[in-house]
Amino acid sequence: MDNESAVASFKNILNDQPEVSPAIAALTVLLDFMSKDTSETIQGLDSNIKAVVEALNGVDCSVTSVKSACELFMRFITLASLDHSDFKECKQVLSQRGTVFLERVSAARLKISKLGQTFIVDGMNILVHSHSRVVYQTLIEAYNAKKRFHVYVTESAPDFSGKSMLEKLDKAGISCTLIIDAAVGYVLEKVDLVFLGAEGVVESGGIINKIGTYGIAICAKEMHKPVYVLAESFKFSRLFPLNQRDLPNELKHLSSKVNSKEHPLIDYTPPSYITLLFSDLGILTPSAVSDELIKLYM
């Protein structure tokens, strides 16, 4: 499998399986690539995998989560490379470790949803931003637990991904209302809590997410509404932005428009505006993220 085939396979997964996150799709492609790679040395295999990762990062999708997931994948599997002198045996171990890693991160969404749904009680009004698979799963878990609540969904310009979130919630039978992004401050008065997804969780405990997240978090704090972030640990990234200008251009725009002057697609929300983070590692305060990142990369 060459880089072009890997990218084509990645795009096919994204198109055919919309419920699969780009990060999981990228890891699936990497694992398949490893099994078909014809390298005869660890250095060759490592070099080829890095080339594929770079190619995958050039696809128009959530680059933030793909980059962090691939970094963790490489770190996790290569811990085994020094323990075996025979390359074939080593490659087999690498593939086994890759499979274990993929299974672990694939189960993360369900773990988070079970944690998050316990914070939802009957009669609540919940605000969600844009479309988030893990937020959707959490709301479904709460609904299946016979809890009744109402969800306000932002339309989330410029791609209006909130509309697809509303359609999914409505189809599932969950009471929901679509609001324009400018109505967040108005609606927050009657909201009990805010659920946010994340494209990336940075070292400070802040998050990188769909544009508009920062404004929602500021409004929520001013109105004393809790902001809960739901994010898998493979989205934990070794970045430390201090403001919006610190975000790399390749994260702010689609890969095909990295040098574009168009409106950015993501923003950075500092940890001071986040109440708690729900991950497959447990319920964390923003200040605990740096400790978890150290553990992940040790």
C-alpha positions in Angstrom: 0.0 0.0 0.0 1.5 3.4 -1.1 0.6 6.8 0.3 -2.0 7.5 -2.4 -3.8 4.2 -1.6 -3.7 5.0 2.1 -5.2 8.4 1.5 -7.9 6.9 -0.8 -8.7 4.3 1.9 -8.9 7.1 4.5 -11.3 9.1 2.4 -13.5 6.1 1.7 -13.9 5.4 5.5 -14.8 9.1 6.1 -17.4 9.0 3.3 -18.8 5.5 4.0 -18.8 5.6 7.8 -19.7 9.1 9.0 -20.0 7.9 12.6 -16.3 7.0 12.6 -14.1 9.9 13.7 -11.3 11.0 11.4 -8.7 10.0 14.0 -10.0 6.4 14.2 -10.2 6.2 10.5 -6.5 7.3 10.3 -5.4 4.7 12.8 -7.3 2.0 10.9 -5.5 3.0 7.7 -2.1 3.0 9.5 -2.7 -0.4 10.9 -3.6 -1.8 7.5 -0.5 0.0 6.0 1.8 -1.6 8.5 0.5 -5.1 7.7 1.1 -4.6 4.0 4.4 -2.7 4.2 7.4 -4.4 2.6 10.2 -2.6 4.6 13.0 -4.8 5.9 14.2 -2.6 8.7 12.6 -0.8 11.6 13.9 2.5 10.3 12.4 1.8 6.9 9.0 1.0 8.5 9.1 4.0 10.7 10.0 6.3 7.8 7.1 4.9 5.7 4.6 5.3 8.5 5.6 8.9 9.0 5.2 9.5 5.3 1.7 8.1 5.4 0.8 10.2 8.5 2.0 13.3 6.7 -0.2 12.3 3.7 -3.2 11.8 5.9 -2.7 15.2 7.5 -3.2 16.7 4.1 -6.8 15.5 3.8 -9.6 18.0 4.5 -10.8 16.9 7.9 -10.2 17.4 11.6 -6.4 17.6 11.3 -6.0 18.4 15.1 -7.4 15.0 16.2 -5.7 13.1 13.4 -2.3 14.5 14.3 -2.5 13.8 18.0 -3.9 10.3 17.5 -1.2 9.4 15.0 1.5 10.7 17.4 0.1 8.6 20.2 -0.1 5.6 17.9 3.5 5.9 16.9 4.6 6.4 20.5 2.6 3.4 21.7 3.7 0.8 19.1 7.4 1.8 18.9 7.9 1.1 22.6 8.2 -2.5 21.4 10.8 -2.0 18.7 13.8 -2.2 20.9 12.8 -5.5 22.6 13.2 -7.8 19.6 16.2 -8.4 17.4 14.4 -10.2 14.6 12.5 -7.8 12.3 9.7 -10.1 11.4 9.0 -10.8 15.0 9.3 -7.2 15.9 6.9 -6.2 13.1 4.3 -8.7 14.3 4.6 -7.3 17.9 4.2 -3.8 16.5 1.0 -4.8 14.6 -0.4 -6.5 17.8 0.3 -3.4 19.8 -1.3 -1.3 17.1 -4.4 -3.5 17.2 -4.6 -3.1 21.0 -4.3 0.6 20.7 -7.0 0.9 18.1 -9.4 -1.3 20.1 -8.7 0.9 23.2 -9.4 4.2 21.5 -12.4 2.8 19.7 -14.0 2.1 23.0 -13.4 5.6 24.4 -16.6 7.2 23.1 -18.8 4.7 25.0 -16.8 5.2 28.2 -17.2 8.9 28.0 -20.9 8.8 27.3 -21.6 6.7 30.3 -19.7 9.2 32.5 -21.3 12.2 31.0 -24.9 11.0 31.1 -24.8 10.8 34.9 -24.6 14.7 35.0 -28.0 14.9 33.1 -31.2 14.9 35.2 -34.9 15.2 34.2 -36.1 18.6 33.1 -32.7 19.9 32.1 -32.0 22.3 29.3 -28.7 21.6 27.6 -26.7 23.6 25.1 -24.5 21.9 22.6 -22.3 23.4 19.8 -22.0 22.2 16.3 -21.8 18.4 15.7 -20.0 16.1 18.0 -20.1 12.3 17.9 -19.2 11.9 21.6 -21.7 14.5 22.7 -24.4 12.9 20.6 -23.6 9.5 22.1 -23.8 10.9 25.6 -27.2 12.4 25.0 -28.4 9.1 23.6 -27.2 7.3 26.7 -29.1 9.7 28.9 -32.2 9.3 26.7 -32.0 5.5 26.9 -31.7 5.9 30.7 -35.3 7.3 30.5 -34.1 10.9 31.3 -36.1 13.6 29.7 -34.4 16.9 28.7 -34.3 19.5 26.0 -31.2 20.3 23.8 -30.4 23.6 22.2 -28.1 23.1 19.2 -26.2 26.0 17.6 -26.4 26.0 13.8 -22.6 26.4 13.7 -21.7 28.6 10.7 -20.0 28.5 8.3 -20.6 24.9 7.5 -23.9 24.7 9.6 -22.9 21.3 11.0 -25.3 21.9 13.9 -28.2 21.1 11.5 -27.0 17.5 11.1 -26.7 17.2 14.9 -30.3 18.4 15.2 -31.5 15.9 12.6 -29.8 13.0 14.4 -31.2 14.1 17.8 -34.7 14.6 16.4 -34.6 11.2 14.7 -33.6 9.6 18.0 -36.7 11.2 19.7 -34.8 13.7 21.8 -36.5 17.1 22.2 -34.3 19.7 20.6 -34.2 23.2 19.1 -31.9 24.8 16.5 -30.6 28.3 17.3 -28.5 30.7 15.4 -25.0 31.3 16.7 -25.8 34.8 17.7 -28.6 33.6 20.0 -26.3 31.8 22.5 -26.3 34.6 25.1 -30.1 34.8 24.9 -30.6 31.0 25.3 -28.1 30.5 28.0 -30.4 32.1 30.6 -32.5 29.0 30.6 -29.7 26.5 30.1 -28.5 24.3 32.9 -25.3 23.1 31.4 -23.2 23.2 28.3 -21.8 20.1 26.6 -18.9 20.6 24.2 -16.9 18.3 22.0 -13.3 19.0 21.1 -11.0 18.5 18.2 -8.0 18.7 20.5 -7.2 19.1 24.2 -4.0 21.0 24.8 -1.4 20.8 27.6 -3.0 23.6 29.6 -6.3 21.9 29.7 -7.8 24.2 27.2 -9.5 22.9 24.0 -9.3 23.4 20.3 -12.8 23.1 18.8 -15.2 24.4 16.2 -15.2 28.2 15.8 -17.6 29.8 18.2 -16.7 27.5 21.1 -14.7 30.3 22.8 -17.6 32.7 22.7 -20.0 30.2 24.2 -17.6 29.4 27.0 -17.2 33.1 27.9 -20.9 33.6 28.0 -21.4 30.5 30.0 -18.9 31.6 32.6 -20.4 35.0 32.9 -23.8 33.4 33.5 -22.3 30.8 35.9 -23.3 27.8 33.8 -21.0 24.7 33.9 -19.1 23.9 30.8 -18.3 20.2 30.3 -16.0 19.0 27.6 -16.3 15.5 26.2 -13.1 14.3 24.5 -11.3 11.0 23.9 -7.7 10.8 25.3 -6.3 10.4 21.7 -7.2 14.0 21.2 -4.8 15.1 24.0 -2.1 17.1 22.1 1.3 18.4 22.9 0.4 22.0 22.1 0.4 25.0 24.5 -1.3 27.9 22.8 -1.7 31.1 24.8 -4.1 32.8 22.5 -5.8 32.5 19.1 -2.7 33.6 17.2 -0.7 30.7 18.6 -2.8 28.2 16.7 -1.0 26.8 13.7 -2.5 27.7 10.3 -2.8 24.0 9.3 -5.2 23.5 12.2 -7.3 26.7 11.5 -8.1 25.9 7.9 -8.9 22.9 5.7 -5.7 21.3 4.4 -6.4 22.5 0.9 -6.7 26.1 2.1 -3.9 26.3 4.7 -2.7 29.7 3.4 -6.2 31.0 2.9 -7.3 34.2 4.6 -10.8 32.8 5.0 -12.6 32.7 8.3 -10.8 30.1 10.6 -12.8 26.9 11.3 -11.6 26.4 14.9 -10.7 28.5 17.9 -8.9 28.0 21.3 -10.8 28.0 24.6 -8.6 28.6 27.7 -8.9 26.2 30.6 -10.3 28.9 32.9 -13.6 28.7 31.0 -13.9 24.9 31.3 -15.5 23.3 34.4 -14.6 19.6 33.8 -13.3 17.3 31.0 -14.8 13.9 30.5 -12.5 11.4 28.9 -11.9 7.7 28.7 -9.2 8.3 31.4 -11.9 9.6 33.8 -13.4 12.9 34.8 -10.6 15.5 34.9 -10.1 19.1 35.9 -8.3 21.1 33.2 -5.2 21.3 35.4 -4.9 17.5 35.4 -4.5 17.3 31.6 -0.8 17.9 31.6 -0.2 15.1 34.1 -2.2 12.7 31.8 -0.3 13.8 28.8 3.0 13.0 30.5 1.6 9.5 31.3 0.4 9.0 27.7 3.8 9.8 26.3 6.0 8.0 28.8 
